[in-house]
Amino acid sequence: IKTAKADNVLVISESAITKKDNKTFVQVIKDEKQEEREIQVGLKGSEGKVEVIFGLLEGEEIAIPR
């Protein structure tokens, strides 16, 4: 059963996300340094992907913890 669908959205791996105090964050790599940035997520997809509604731009690089 398909419950929702979104086209042309930015998605990231759920494993890149951390949560603190009911907020959602990713580590963005900028000038060879990592900076924590709050994001807003939307739909959860299959295979561990999550839609990013706000806080990241296409092409920005994020760190995924091992």
C-alpha angles and dihedrals in degrees: 000000000000112000103177141000133195127184129205096014133143112251132185136182113276088225089070091062127094126184129213129168093351091306129114123227142179131191109244118200110224126165090351090303131101121236126185114238131185115232136182117228130204131180122014112224135196123281094034098297124142130194116238112214100175139006104044134070127212110269097027113130121232132191120240113203116231 
